[in-house]
Every structure is written in structure tokens, then in C-alpha cells.
Amino acid sequence: MYKVLSVEKYIPQKYIPYVEEFWKDIDGCWLNLKDDYISTTTEASTIHENSIKEVKKCLKTIMLEEEYLNSWKNKQFMRKDKLK
């Protein structure tokens, strides 16, 4: 059994465009992001935490998946350059 949580009530306005759905069950709080967005903490389109407060702390890690992958590739490239 789960309870759908109000995105408008719990999620700050600037993050609402990235959120697909938000709910709570016996395992904690779940926030699904819209297509093409991920949390850099989980490297996935889902944020799962024990409380709403903890989910809200993770919101700042949301970014476009493509940007995240590009930044990761750039870090890998920079490391290779340092080895030379």
C-alpha cells in the first residue's frame, strides 16, 4: 500500500518541473523524475529516502542525464591527460 504525496506541497517550486511522481510506502519516500533527468547521488531517475526531509535534501542533485554523462566523460578525459 502506498500514499501519493502532493508535489506542490512538499517540493520547492524550482524542482517541480523535474518531478514525475512522489509517494510514500512502508519502505520510505520515493520520487520519480521525468524522462532525461537523474539524481547524481543515485545515478538513476528515482530518489528513495526514509523521509520527505531526506528526499528534499537530494533535490539539488537533479540534472539532465546527458549533462551528467558529459561531465563524467570530461572528468575521465582530464584524468587521462594528467597521467601523460
C-alpha positions as CSV (number, residue, x, y, z in Angstrom):
1,M,0.0,0.0,0.0
2,Y,1.3,3.5,-0.8
3,K,0.2,7.1,-0.4
4,V,0.7,9.6,-3.2
5,L,2.3,12.8,-1.9
6,S,1.5,16.3,-3.1
7,V,4.4,17.5,-5.2
8,E,3.1,21.1,-4.8
9,K,3.0,20.8,-1.0
10,Y,6.4,19.2,-0.4
11,I,8.7,20.0,-3.3
12,P,10.1,23.5,-3.8
13,Q,8.7,25.3,-6.9
14,K,12.0,25.3,-8.8
15,Y,12.2,21.5,-8.7
16,I,8.6,20.7,-9.7
17,P,9.2,20.7,-13.5
18,Y,11.6,17.7,-13.0
19,V,9.2,15.5,-10.9
20,E,7.0,12.9,-12.4
21,E,5.5,11.4,-9.2
22,F,6.1,11.4,-5.4
23,W,4.8,8.8,-3.0
24,K,5.4,7.1,0.4
25,D,5.1,3.4,1.4
26,I,6.4,1.2,4.1
27,D,9.9,1.4,2.6
28,G,10.1,5.2,2.7
29,C,9.6,8.1,0.3
30,W,10.0,7.7,-3.5
31,L,10.4,10.5,-6.0
32,N,10.4,9.6,-9.8
33,L,11.9,12.1,-12.1
34,K,10.7,12.9,-15.6
35,D,12.4,11.4,-18.6
36,D,16.0,12.6,-19.2
37,Y,16.6,13.6,-15.6
38,I,18.6,11.8,-12.9
39,S,19.9,12.3,-9.4
40,T,23.7,12.4,-9.4
41,T,23.6,10.7,-6.0
42,T,21.8,7.7,-7.2
43,E,22.7,7.9,-10.9
44,A,19.1,7.0,-11.5
45,S,15.8,8.6,-12.2
46,T,14.5,7.7,-8.8
47,I,15.2,9.2,-5.4
48,H,14.4,6.9,-2.4
49,E,14.9,8.0,1.1
50,N,13.4,7.3,4.5
51,S,11.7,10.7,4.9
52,I,10.4,13.7,3.0
53,K,13.1,15.8,4.6
54,E,15.8,13.5,3.2
55,V,14.2,13.5,-0.3
56,K,14.2,17.3,-0.2
57,K,18.0,17.3,0.6
58,C,18.6,15.3,-2.6
59,L,16.7,17.6,-4.9
60,K,19.8,19.7,-5.5
61,T,21.4,16.6,-7.2
62,I,18.9,16.6,-10.1
63,M,20.3,17.3,-13.5
64,L,19.8,16.3,-17.1
65,E,21.2,12.8,-17.7
66,E,23.1,13.9,-20.8
67,E,24.8,16.7,-18.9
68,Y,25.8,14.3,-16.2
69,L,27.2,11.8,-18.7
70,N,29.1,14.6,-20.5
71,S,30.6,15.9,-17.2
72,W,31.6,12.3,-16.3
73,K,33.3,11.9,-19.7
74,N,35.2,15.2,-19.2
75,K,36.4,14.0,-15.8
76,Q,37.7,10.8,-17.4
77,F,39.4,12.7,-20.2
78,M,41.1,15.1,-17.7
79,R,42.4,12.2,-15.7
80,K,44.0,10.6,-18.8
81,D,45.6,14.0,-19.6
82,K,47.1,14.2,-16.1
83,L,48.7,10.7,-16.5
84,K,50.7,11.8,-19.5
